[in-house]
Amino acid sequence: MNYPNPKLIFKDIPSGKVGWRSPSNIALVKYWGKKGTQIPANASISFTLSESLTETTVEFSPAFENNFNLEFLFEGKSNEIFAAKTSGFFYRIMDIFPFINQLDFKISSKNTFPHSAGIASSASGMSAIALALCEIAKRYFNAFSSEDEFFKNASFVARLGSGSACRSIYGGLVSWGEITGYKNTSNLFANSLSDNVDPVFETFHDSILIVDSEQKKVSSSIGHGLMNSNPFSKGRFEQAGANILRLLDVLKSGELIDFVDIVESEALSLHAMMMTSTPYFFLIKTNTISIIEKIWDFRKETGVPVCFTLDAGPNVHILYPHENKDEIVEFINSELLKYTNNNTVIHDKVGNGPVKI
């Protein structure tokens, strides 16, 4: 990793503003449980999304004292919780970006999707902030010698704010975590898999049914910690390791039947871990189960390779090939919207990654 020289000072840099639009992602093989400093207990693979975005601008100016101040506006309103969370993140990465303590920050952020309802808002939010900080380092300290180095470092930094955020730095299919037999994988940053993927997955769709838009009652960070005492964690980590190797083969071959099997099994395993933790908790709702059963019935009747996955929340991600878009949208409108909150669905698809604004 190549970061700014800590001896450099920021006092001669004028006030400025940087911004990034960064996507959420949906994990196909789930990471649940971590060790050390944001190190995953198992590797994961995700789709980066296109429409579920966080747009963040970071305004900065020289601080009067050698201690940063931070104001956080979320969708136009001051948010003390996000300010505290971001300040904690900044303190953790002060050794990486020493200029942080010489600046005051005003961060303005907004989402295209409900916050904290299980659509990885921390992934899109933290990745956008990490990209903005790397942009400052690049602009004023010549910190990165190439685009590849810039994004690798952004992924490394984003991971320290939210584990899944490191995957949002890249578009398409992305892995995070060391994978047996794959030399270029890492626990410290994510890697793009798009060069080894069958074309059918490059245009996959993800329609997100919002069953409940309220903030979830148990945070993902607490859920990760409970894996340390879960009696089934060892078996889960072994299952994830086997599934990720299977999925890597499937992504190359384009075998959709096996894709469906792996993705749905992973979603159910994730929530099984929540239900068997101590204390145990339950994030899915009755309507979540109803939607899943409808998807199973539809797939059995039509043979269409549509499947579901879940993040750490009640909302259902419906994954399907582009060629089946029209019939799946019709199925959603006629059979599934009644199970959602206010007929809310976000029609998304695989995206190309973050964009500087």
Backbone torsions as a table, in degrees:
resi	resn	phi	psi	omega
1	MET	NA	142.0	-176.5
2	ASN	-122.5	107.1	-175.9
3	TYR	-116.8	169.5	-179.7
4	PRO	-59.4	145.0	175.8
5	ASN	-63.6	122.5	-176.8
6	PRO	-63.2	-15.2	179.3
7	LYS	-79.1	-18.1	179.3
8	LEU	-70.2	143.7	178.0
9	ILE	-117.5	161.3	-170.1
10	PHE	-106.1	0.2	-168.1
11	LYS	-63.1	-23.8	-177.3
12	ASP	-93.7	1.7	-179.9
13	ILE	-88.5	131.3	179.9
14	PRO	-72.0	168.7	173.9
15	SER	-61.0	154.6	-178.0
16	GLY	-159.7	-175.3	-177.0
17	LYS	-153.3	133.1	175.5
18	VAL	-132.4	157.1	-179.6
19	GLY	-154.0	147.6	177.0
20	TRP	-138.5	144.6	171.6
21	ARG	-106.7	115.0	-173.3
22	SER	-123.9	141.2	-175.0
23	PRO	-88.8	160.2	166.0
24	SER	-77.6	173.1	173.4
25	ASN	-142.3	157.4	177.7
26	ILE	-121.4	121.7	-177.9
27	ALA	-74.3	136.9	174.8
28	LEU	-93.0	-49.6	164.8
29	VAL	-100.5	123.2	-169.5
30	LYS	-85.7	143.5	168.0
31	TYR	-102.5	125.3	179.8
32	TRP	-146.7	105.5	-173.0
33	GLY	116.1	137.9	-179.6
34	LYS	-147.9	168.9	-178.1
35	LYS	-141.5	160.3	177.6
36	GLY	56.3	-140.9	-179.2
37	THR	-95.1	87.1	177.6
38	GLN	56.2	44.7	175.4
39	ILE	-102.5	126.8	-176.3
40	PRO	-72.2	141.9	176.4
41	ALA	-73.0	-21.0	173.3
42	ASN	-148.5	157.0	178.7
43	ALA	-72.2	161.4	-179.6
44	SER	-142.0	161.3	175.1
45	ILE	-135.0	138.2	-177.5
46	SER	-136.8	159.0	164.0
47	PHE	-92.2	128.4	167.9
48	THR	-81.1	134.8	-175.2
49	LEU	-91.6	171.2	-174.6
50	SER	-108.6	-41.1	-171.9
51	GLU	-104.8	-20.1	179.9
52	SER	-86.7	94.6	-166.9
53	LEU	-125.5	154.9	164.5
54	THR	-116.1	128.2	176.7
55	GLU	-107.5	120.2	-173.5
56	THR	-130.5	132.0	171.7
57	THR	-116.4	140.6	179.8
58	VAL	-120.5	110.8	173.8
59	GLU	-94.9	138.0	-177.3
60	PHE	-138.9	152.0	177.4
61	SER	-152.6	154.9	-178.9
62	PRO	-58.3	134.6	178.4
63	ALA	-78.8	148.3	177.7
64	PHE	-74.1	-30.4	177.2
65	GLU	-119.2	165.3	-178.3
66	ASN	-81.3	57.2	-179.8
67	ASN	-162.8	120.5	-172.8
68	PHE	-71.8	151.3	168.2
69	ASN	-114.3	148.0	-176.4
70	LEU	-138.9	127.8	173.5
71	GLU	-114.9	135.7	-177.3
72	PHE	-125.6	120.4	175.1
73	LEU	-108.6	122.7	175.6
74	PHE	-111.5	117.3	-177.2
75	GLU	51.4	43.8	172.4
76	GLY	87.2	-5.0	-177.1
77	LYS	-120.3	142.0	178.1
78	SER	-60.6	133.9	-177.9
79	ASN	-130.5	103.4	-176.6
80	GLU	-69.3	-32.2	179.7
81	ILE	-65.3	-46.7	178.8
82	PHE	-66.9	-35.2	178.2
83	ALA	-63.1	-43.3	179.8
84	ALA	-66.2	-41.8	179.9
85	LYS	-64.4	-42.7	-179.4
86	THR	-69.8	-38.1	176.8
87	SER	-61.5	-41.6	176.3
88	GLY	-60.0	-41.4	176.6
89	PHE	-61.9	-43.8	-179.8
90	PHE	-63.1	-39.8	178.1
91	TYR	-64.4	-35.5	-179.0
92	ARG	-69.1	-26.7	-176.0
93	ILE	-109.7	18.2	-178.8
94	MET	-61.3	-33.1	179.9
95	ASP	-72.4	-22.5	177.4
96	ILE	-80.9	-46.2	-179.5
97	PHE	-120.6	81.8	-176.7
98	PRO	-63.7	-16.8	179.3
99	PHE	-70.1	-14.6	-179.1
100	ILE	-55.3	-42.3	-175.4
101	ASN	-74.7	-2.5	179.0
102	GLN	-105.7	8.5	-174.6
103	LEU	-130.0	155.5	164.7
104	ASP	-106.1	144.2	-173.9
105	PHE	-124.6	141.1	167.4
106	LYS	-124.8	111.5	-176.1
107	ILE	-106.8	127.1	177.2
108	SER	-118.4	127.1	-173.5
109	SER	-139.1	148.0	175.1
110	LYS	-150.2	150.6	-178.7
111	ASN	-111.9	156.8	170.6
112	THR	-97.8	10.6	-176.3
113	PHE	-149.6	163.0	-177.7
114	PRO	-63.8	136.2	179.1
115	HIS	-77.1	143.6	171.5
116	SER	57.5	32.5	177.4
117	ALA	-113.0	18.3	177.4
118	GLY	91.2	29.5	175.3
119	ILE	-120.2	31.2	173.6
120	ALA	53.8	50.1	176.7
121	SER	-67.1	-29.0	177.1
122	SER	-67.8	-31.4	178.9
123	ALA	-65.6	-49.2	-179.6
124	SER	-70.4	-39.8	-177.5
125	GLY	-67.1	-49.0	-178.3
126	MET	-70.8	-33.8	177.6
127	SER	-66.6	-36.6	177.8
128	ALA	-64.5	-41.4	179.1
129	ILE	-67.2	-42.1	178.5
130	ALA	-61.0	-41.4	178.3
131	LEU	-64.1	-39.1	179.2
132	ALA	-64.4	-42.3	178.5
133	LEU	-64.9	-40.9	176.7
134	CYS	-64.9	-32.7	177.3
135	GLU	-65.4	-40.5	176.2
136	ILE	-63.0	-45.1	179.9
137	ALA	-61.9	-39.8	179.4
138	LYS	-68.9	-44.3	-173.8
139	ARG	-67.4	-40.8	-171.8
140	TYR	-106.4	-16.8	-175.8
141	PHE	-125.4	5.4	-178.6
142	ASN	48.9	45.8	-169.3
143	ALA	-72.8	-25.9	-172.3
144	PHE	-126.4	133.5	-173.2
145	SER	-90.1	-11.0	-178.4
146	SER	-152.3	164.1	177.3
147	GLU	-63.3	-40.1	178.8
148	ASP	-60.3	-43.2	179.7
149	GLU	-66.6	-38.2	178.8
150	PHE	-58.5	-51.3	-175.4
151	PHE	-72.6	-33.3	176.3
152	LYS	-63.4	-42.7	178.1
153	ASN	-67.9	-38.7	176.8
154	ALA	-61.4	-39.0	177.7
155	SER	-65.3	-42.7	177.8
156	PHE	-58.7	-46.4	-178.1
157	VAL	-70.1	-42.4	-179.9
158	ALA	-59.0	-37.0	179.5
159	ARG	-58.0	-33.5	-178.1
160	LEU	-74.3	-16.6	174.6
161	GLY	-92.1	-41.5	178.0
162	SER	-157.7	125.0	-174.0
163	GLY	-50.9	-51.3	-176.6
164	SER	-69.0	-14.6	179.1
165	ALA	-63.2	-28.4	-178.6
166	CYS	-64.2	-25.9	179.9
167	ARG	-78.2	-24.1	-178.0
168	SER	-73.8	-7.2	-179.6
169	ILE	-71.9	-21.8	-176.9
170	TYR	-119.0	153.3	177.1
171	GLY	-88.6	169.7	175.6
172	GLY	72.4	-139.7	177.9
173	LEU	-93.1	134.8	-171.1
174	VAL	-137.2	139.1	174.4
175	SER	-111.1	154.7	171.9
176	TRP	-143.6	129.4	179.9
177	GLY	112.2	151.3	179.8
178	GLU	-70.2	129.6	-177.7
179	ILE	-116.5	129.2	-178.8
180	THR	-55.0	125.6	177.6
181	GLY	86.7	-1.5	-179.1
182	TYR	-118.1	105.5	-172.2
183	LYS	-67.7	-30.8	-171.9
184	ASN	-90.1	9.7	178.9
185	THR	-91.2	155.2	-173.5
186	SER	-148.8	149.2	171.1
187	ASN	-80.3	-12.7	-172.0
188	LEU	-94.7	-21.7	178.9
189	PHE	-158.3	165.0	-177.5
190	ALA	-88.0	167.2	178.9
191	ASN	-136.3	138.8	175.9
192	SER	-74.3	137.8	177.5
193	LEU	-109.0	5.2	-167.9
194	SER	-63.4	-20.9	-179.7
195	ASP	-76.3	-13.5	-176.3
196	ASN	-120.9	39.8	-172.4
197	VAL	-125.9	135.8	174.1
198	ASP	-61.8	142.0	-176.9
199	PRO	-56.0	-25.8	-178.7
200	VAL	-59.9	-30.4	-177.8
201	PHE	-85.1	-13.1	-179.7
202	GLU	-73.4	-20.2	-178.1
203	THR	-121.0	22.9	-179.2
204	PHE	-64.1	149.7	178.9
205	HIS	-107.4	152.9	176.0
206	ASP	-137.4	105.0	175.4
207	SER	-97.3	119.5	-172.7
208	ILE	-101.3	114.9	179.0
209	LEU	-90.3	118.2	-177.1
210	ILE	-86.6	96.9	178.1
211	VAL	-75.1	-37.9	-178.2
212	ASP	-150.1	121.7	-177.3
213	SER	-96.8	3.9	179.0
214	GLU	-75.0	156.5	177.7
215	GLN	-64.0	134.9	-177.8
216	LYS	-66.3	151.5	-172.5
217	LYS	-79.5	-23.1	-179.9
218	VAL	-123.9	123.1	-178.3
219	SER	-72.5	156.3	178.7
220	SER	-62.9	-35.5	-178.6
221	SER	-62.9	-38.4	176.2
222	ILE	-67.0	-42.9	179.3
223	GLY	-60.2	-41.3	176.9
224	HIS	-59.9	-43.8	-178.2
225	GLY	-63.7	-32.8	-178.9
226	LEU	-69.2	-15.7	177.1
227	MET	-67.3	-19.6	-179.6
228	ASN	-64.6	-28.3	-179.2
229	SER	-114.1	3.0	-179.3
230	ASN	-69.4	128.0	-176.9
231	PRO	-67.4	-14.6	-178.1
232	PHE	-105.3	7.4	-173.1
233	SER	-64.7	-40.8	-178.8
234	LYS	-59.8	-46.7	178.0
235	GLY	-63.8	-36.9	178.8
236	ARG	-64.2	-44.1	-179.3
237	PHE	-64.4	-36.8	176.7
238	GLU	-66.9	-40.7	178.0
239	GLN	-62.0	-44.3	179.9
240	ALA	-62.6	-40.9	178.5
241	GLY	-61.7	-41.2	178.1
242	ALA	-69.2	-40.6	-178.5
243	ASN	-66.9	-34.1	-178.4
244	ILE	-69.8	-35.4	176.1
245	LEU	-68.0	-40.7	175.6
246	ARG	-60.9	-45.0	-176.4
247	LEU	-66.3	-38.6	177.7
248	LEU	-59.4	-38.9	175.6
249	ASP	-66.5	-41.8	-179.7
250	VAL	-64.6	-39.7	-180.0
251	LEU	-63.5	-30.3	176.6
252	LYS	-77.7	-39.0	-173.8
253	SER	-85.1	-24.6	-176.5
254	GLY	77.5	18.7	-178.8
255	GLU	-76.5	103.0	-171.2
256	LEU	-76.7	-28.1	178.9
257	ILE	-63.6	-45.0	178.0
258	ASP	-68.7	-34.6	176.7
259	PHE	-58.5	-48.5	179.2
260	VAL	-57.3	-46.5	-177.2
261	ASP	-61.5	-46.0	-178.1
262	ILE	-66.8	-47.0	-173.9
263	VAL	-65.1	-43.6	-179.6
264	GLU	-69.7	-38.9	177.2
265	SER	-60.7	-41.3	179.5
266	GLU	-63.5	-41.2	-180.0
267	ALA	-62.7	-44.1	-178.9
268	LEU	-70.3	-35.3	177.3
269	SER	-63.9	-39.9	178.1
270	LEU	-55.7	-49.8	-177.6
271	HIS	-75.1	-25.3	173.2
272	ALA	-63.6	-36.6	177.8
273	MET	-64.8	-37.3	177.3
274	MET	-65.3	-39.7	-176.3
275	MET	-76.2	-13.9	-179.3
276	THR	-113.0	10.1	175.3
277	SER	-79.2	167.6	174.5
278	THR	-127.6	107.6	1.8
279	PRO	-73.4	151.8	178.6
280	TYR	-87.0	157.4	177.8
281	PHE	-151.8	163.8	-169.4
282	PHE	-137.0	108.9	-176.6
283	LEU	-98.4	-19.0	179.4
284	ILE	-80.8	157.1	-178.2
285	LYS	-113.2	170.1	177.3
286	THR	-55.9	-41.7	-179.3
287	ASN	-70.0	-26.0	173.3
288	THR	-60.0	-47.5	-179.9
289	ILE	-64.7	-40.5	178.9
290	SER	-60.8	-41.8	178.7
291	ILE	-64.0	-44.5	179.6
292	ILE	-59.1	-45.1	-179.7
293	GLU	-64.4	-36.7	177.3
294	LYS	-65.2	-39.6	178.1
295	ILE	-63.5	-44.1	178.2
296	TRP	-59.7	-44.1	179.9
297	ASP	-63.9	-43.6	-178.9
298	PHE	-62.7	-44.3	-179.0
299	ARG	-64.5	-40.3	179.3
300	LYS	-65.3	-38.4	-177.3
301	GLU	-76.5	-34.8	-171.8
302	THR	-106.5	-22.9	-174.7
303	GLY	77.3	4.6	179.3
304	VAL	-71.6	130.3	-176.5
305	PRO	-79.3	61.8	176.8
306	VAL	-98.0	143.9	178.7
307	CYS	-144.6	172.5	178.1
308	PHE	-116.9	157.6	162.9
309	THR	-143.5	165.3	-178.1
310	LEU	-130.9	146.1	167.9
311	ASP	-99.2	-162.2	-178.8
312	ALA	-81.2	70.2	-178.6
313	GLY	179.1	-176.1	-173.7
314	PRO	-87.6	-11.2	-172.6
315	ASN	-78.8	147.1	-171.8
316	VAL	-108.3	124.6	173.7
317	HIS	-94.3	120.6	179.0
318	ILE	-102.5	116.1	-175.6
319	LEU	-104.8	135.4	-177.2
320	TYR	-162.3	154.0	178.9
321	PRO	-67.3	155.7	-179.7
322	HIS	-60.0	-35.6	-177.2
323	GLU	-65.5	-17.6	-179.7
324	ASN	-102.7	11.7	-172.8
325	LYS	-56.9	-50.4	-173.3
326	ASP	-61.2	-45.4	-177.2
327	GLU	-72.3	-30.4	177.9
328	ILE	-71.6	-41.7	177.6
329	VAL	-61.6	-40.6	176.8
330	GLU	-63.5	-42.3	177.4
331	PHE	-60.8	-43.7	178.6
332	ILE	-61.7	-48.3	-176.8
333	ASN	-64.6	-38.1	-174.8
334	SER	-87.8	-28.6	-171.9
335	GLU	-118.2	-24.3	-168.2
336	LEU	-113.5	-26.0	-175.9
337	LEU	-58.4	-29.7	-178.4
338	LYS	-65.1	-16.7	179.1
339	TYR	-93.4	-0.4	-176.2
340	THR	-98.2	169.3	176.2
341	ASN	-82.4	111.2	178.9
342	ASN	57.0	38.8	177.7
343	ASN	54.8	39.4	-174.3
344	THR	-94.7	121.5	174.3
345	VAL	-138.4	138.1	175.3
346	ILE	-108.6	112.0	178.7
347	HIS	-86.6	111.0	-175.8
348	ASP	-123.6	178.6	179.6
349	LYS	-160.0	174.7	179.0
350	VAL	-64.5	132.4	-176.5
351	GLY	-115.8	177.8	-173.6
352	ASN	-97.0	0.9	177.7
353	GLY	103.4	-173.3	-174.3
354	PRO	-67.6	158.6	177.9
355	VAL	-135.1	133.3	175.9
356	LYS	-73.8	138.8	-179.7
357	ILE	-120.8	NA	NA
